Amino acid sequence: MPIQKVGVIGCGLMGSGIAQVCAQAGFPTVVREVSMELVEKGLKGIEKNLTRMVEKGAITEAAKSEIRGRLKGTTSLGDLKDCNVIIEAIIEQLGTKRELFAALDALCPKATIFASNTSSLTITELATATKRPDRFVGLHFFNPVPVMKLVEVAKTIATDPAVYEEMVAFGAKLGKTPVRASDKPGFIVNRLLVPYLLDAIRALEEGVGSTEDIDNSMKLGCGYPMGPFTLLDFVGLDTTYYIANIMFDEFREKRFAPPALLKRMVLAGWNGRKAGRGFYDYSDPQKPKPVIF
Ligand code: 3HC
């Protein structure tokens, strides 16, 4: 059955971005959060993004209202039962995700395809919470979702090849470039990105250069849009620490081991931009100042 309606679970930073691109691509989209407050917060963020697009002339006011009209927020899982694809973008906790997928499995028709936006958990372990591991894929988007052009589509040994191809095509319909990845922690991007970010922290610990100088080196010397510390603060230090630990557990390789400084910053709650402090201090968000360790 062609994909006609999409469900997104989680309306945080990633979930709201995913819901936005689905609605922009023309799919009626239902996005679910645990409280109406969180639904409204997520939809407000989407509204802000769409308004910015109208101001820049990227879309018309009429297109904006059509996109908004395709989006429905809810707190009830039951409102997603007639969606052909459901994309999960909730907290990175295996138990919580497995419980959610088991509940969806009981609720949805057999044909519904399930996808997880997990960045590091094993898709197979999520899929086995359901009776449909053949209709289960990883669909990993990048922050900020409306801007970043990539989606990683991950298949497990149990994914039906026809379902997989349908999801690769779906990624393209969302206006993204889909890449094919297998079910290994970190897929392609985080497999390469996480050791790079951890190495930047080790370089700082060893006194190779200052936070700003290391950032400027990769930005101006290699053309990266953000230096590693700006990117770490953007992604979240807690998120990076969590992903690194999962990858280290799987691969047992030093390059995935979180450096001591990262662990201490997470323990201190210095989780990056969202916490107001990480490798930079965001007291003045327009002029972040490097934190001196
Ligand atoms: N939502 C929607 N649009 C946004 C946005 C957001 N949160 N943030 C920026 N934009 C848009 C702006 O409106 C602007 O659009 P325009 O070109 O049409 O005018 C465009 O993006 C550029 O924004 P700015 O001019 O404000 O700023 P920059 O040029 O510095 O770009 C950036 C911002 C796109 C975030 C850029 O710095 C970048 O690409 N950074 C790297 C991001 C990255 O690496 N993301 C991946 C993280 S890893 C990940 O997500 C995986 C996970 O598993 C850890």
Boltz pocket constraint, residues with backbone or C-beta under 6 A from the ligand:
constraints:
  - pocket:
      binder: B
      contacts: [[A, 49], [A, 52], [A, 56], [A, 119], [A, 141], [A, 142], [A, 143], [A, 144], [A, 145], [A, 146], [A, 147], [A, 148], [A, 190], [A, 225], [A, 226], [A, 231], [A, 235], [A, 239]]
      max_distance: 6.0
